Amino acid sequence: MKFYKYHGAGNDFVLVENLRGEIEEKTKPELARKLCHRHFGVGGDGLLLVERSDKADARFRYFNSDGSEAEMCGNGMRCFAKHLYDFGIVKREKMRIETLVGVLNVEVYPSNGVAKEVGVEMGLPRFLRNEIPALGEGRFIKQKLRVAGEELEVSAVNTGVPHAVVFVRDLANVNVLRLGRALRFHEAFPQGTNVNFVEKLGENLFAVRTYERGVEGETLACGTGITACGAIAVLLGEASPEKPIEIRARGGTLYVEVEVEDGEVVNLRMRGPAKRVFRGETEEIFEE
C-alpha cells in the first residue's frame, strides 16, 4: 500500500489514494488506527482517504487516529487539496470537494506548479445547541461550566465538527490536557467536543491551543478549531470581520475570514499552509 505523509501547521496525516475503492469500508477504522500509530505505524493525527465523487471533483474521508470518522478536518482538507493538485488528480486551482458536511469550495495557491497554501470555504457556522450538539436551547455563548474543579466561560459552535472555545489570559500556563479532556467529555456535550483555549494578543491577532476529540490529546493545530475561534471572536466583539483574523497555533499560523450580514456570521473561510513530508509503501500493516 502506497501512502503519503502530510502536515498542515503541524497537524499531521497519512494520506492514501482509494480512487478504485480497493479499501473496504469495514477495514477503514482499523487501517487508520494502524497507520497512524506513532510507534507501530507511520504515525499521524489522522488518515486521509482520496476517493471518487459523483457530485464533486473528489470525495474527502477522514478518520482520527483512534479509528473514529470525523465529518471534516480543516488542516486535513488543505493537505488533501495539495495532493490532488500536485499529483494532477485535479489540476485546477479551484476545486469542489465532497465531505460528510456537504460540498466545499477549495482554492489552491501554487508556486512553480506545487501547492503551497490552500484556502477552504468552511461555510455557515452552526451556533444553535441542537446543531453543535449541546444540551439546552438557543446558542451556547459565554456559558459558565464547572470543569475539573474550575469555572470556565465557554462558547461553542459547529464548524463541521463541534468546538468549544474558552478565552484565557495566559495561554502558556493552561493545562490543556486536564481541562481539555474534562470539557471534551462534559455532560453539556452529549457527543463530545473539541476544545480550544484562546488568548488575544492584539487587534485581530490570537494564539490558540487545542485538545482534539478522536486524537484525545493536544495537537499542534486544528483547522476547524481555528475557524471556530475566529467565528466566536467576531460574535463576542473580540475581532473585526473587516479584515482577516490571524490565529497562531503551536505548529503554525492560519488566517480566518468571517463574513457578516445583519450582525450574523454567514460564512467562514480558512487559509493556511500544506506540506508533503515524505511518501512510502507499507506491506505488513495488517500482519500480526
N, C-alpha and C positions, 0 to 999 in steps of 0.2 A: 504494500500500500504506500503510495507516494503521499507526502504531506509537506506543508509549508508552515514556517513559524513566523508570526507577525506580532507587532505590538502597536498600540495607539496610546501614546503618552504613558508607556509603562504597563498598561493593561494588556496582557499577552494572551495569544491564541494559537491553537493548532488549527490549520485550515486544510480540509480535504475536499477535493472535487468529487461530487456524486452526480455528475451530469447524466450518466447512464442508469442511475438507480441501482448500482451494484450493492450498496449498503442497505440491508433490510431494516425496516422501521424498528423492529423489536430489538435490534442489536445496537442502535444508536446511543442510548444512555450508557451502556457498558463500554462502548467504544470511547465515549467522552471520558469516562472515569479512568480508563486505562491509558489513553493517550495523554491526558492532562496531568497524570500523577507525576510529581516533581522528582521522585526517586526511581520509580519503576517504568516510567513512560517518557514522553518527550518533554512534558511539563507545560502548563498553561492555566490561565484562569477559566478558559472555556474552549469548546470545539465549534468551529465554523464549518458548515457544510454548504457547498455551492451546488444548487440543484436547478433543474429546468422549471420554467414557469409558463403557463398558458395565458397569463394576463400581464406579464411584465418582462423585462429583459432577463431576469434571473430570480430564483427563489432563495431567500436567506433563511437558514435554520441555525439556531444557536442553542448549544447545550452547556450548562455550567459544568464546572469540574466535578460536581457531585452527581452528575447524570441527569439533573432536572432540566427541562427545556424552558427557556425564557422567551417571552414574546418578542423582545427587542434588546439590542445592545448597541449603544451609540458608537463606542470605540471599535467594537467588532464590525459594525457596518462600514466604517471608514476603511478598515483593513480588507473587508470583503470587496468593496468597490475598487480599491487599489489592485487587488488580484485580478478582477475582471478586466480592468483597463490594461495593466501591464502585460498580461498574457493573451490579450486580443480576444477574450471571450465576449466582451462588449467594448469595442474600440470607439467609444463615444464619450465625450466629457460630461454629457448629461444623460443620466440613466434613470430607469424606473425599476425599483426593487420590491418584490413581493415579500411581505413579512406576515407574522401572525396578527399584527395590528393594522394590516392594510398595505397598500402600495405606497412607497415613499419615493420622493424625488431626491436624487443624489447627484452632486456635481463634483467632478474630479478636476484638480488644478495640477497639471503636469509640468515637468521641466525636462527637456531633452527626451521626450517620449515616455517618461516614467512619472507616475502619480506621486506627488509629494504631500499634498494636503487634499482633504475631502470635506465638502460641505453636505450636510444632511438636513432635509426638511423634516423636522420632528413632528410637525402637525399641531393639532389643538390639544393643549394640556387638559386633563380632566381633574377638576378640583372637588367635585361632589363626592361625598363619602362612599356612596354606593358604587362609584366608578373607580375608587382607589384600589381595593375597597378598605373601608374603615367603619367602625361601629358608629351609629348615630345618624343624624340627618344634617343636610346642609354641607358647608365647607369645613375642612379640618385646618383651621388657621389660628395660630397662636394659642394652642390648647395646652393647659398645664397638665403634665403627666408625671406620675411618680415612677422613676426609672432607677433601678439598682440603688435605692436609698436616697436618690437625689430628685429634686423637682426640676423638670426641663420644660421649656416653652417650645412646643413642636408644631410645625406646619407640615402638611402633606399634599402630594399631588401625584397623579399617574402620568408619566411621560413615556408610555409604552410599557413600563413596569412601575409598581408603587415605590414612592420615595418619601421618606420623612426628612425634613430639613430643620436643623437646630442651629441658630446663630449663637456664637460664643465669643468671648473677648480674648481668650488666649488659646489658640488652636493647638499650639505645640504641646501643651500640657493636658490636653483632653485624653482620657483613657478610652480610646476608640474601641478597643476590643471589649472592655467591660460594659460600657454604656451602649455601644453599638449593638452588641449581641442582645442585651436586655431589651432594648427598644425594638430590635428586629423581631423578637418573639412576644412583644407586648400584646395583651389581650385586645387592645384597641384596633389591632390589625389582624383580622382573622386568617388571612393568607400570608401573613408576614410582610415585611417591608425592608427595603434598603435604607440605610441611614447615612445622612450627610451632615457633618459638622462644618460650619462656615464661619469665617472671620472676615469682616470688612476691613480692607487695607487702605482704601481711598475711593475716589469717585469712580464708580463702575469697575472697581477692582476688588476681587475677593480671593481668598485662599480656601481650599476645601480638603477634608479627609473623609473617606467613605468606607463604611462597613457594608460589604455586599452579601446579600442573600444568595445562597447557592454556592458561593465560594466559601462563605462562613469565616470571613476574616477581612482585614483591611487590604484594599487593592490600591495600586499606585494612581489609578484614575478610573472614572466611571462616566461615560458619555451621557447616558440618560440621567445620571445623578447631577452632573454639572448643568445639564439643561434644566432640570428641576430647580436647582439653586437659582438660576437666572430668572425663571418664571416667578418663584416665590419672592425673590429680592425686589422685582418690579411691583408685584402685588402689595408688598409691605412698604413700598416707598423707599427702599434702601438702594435702588438702582433706577436709572433712567432708561426708558426704551428708545430714546432718541439716538443712541449710538451703541455699538456692540459692547457687551459686558465681558471683561477679561477675568477668567477664573483659573487660578493656578492650583493644580493638583501636585502631588508629590512627584509624579512621573512626567509632568509637562503642563503646558498651558493650552487651554481651549477658549474659544470665543462663542458667545451665545447672543443671537439677535432675537429680540422679543417684539412681536408686532401687537399693538394695542389698538382696539377700536371701541369707542364709547366707554372707556375705562376698563374694558375686559381684554385679557390676553387671548388672542385668536390664532396665533401661530408662533412656532419656535423654530429656530434654525441654529444648528451647531456646526462649527468648523474647527478642524484641528489636523494634526499630522497622522500619517500612517506609514509604517516602515516594515519591510520584509527583512527578517534577520538571517534565516537560512532555510534550506529545503533538504529533504532526505527521504529515505524509504525505511519502512519497518516490516519485518517478516514474521516476528514472533509475538506480536502483541496479544494474540489470543491463546498462545500455547501456555500450558500450565507447567 
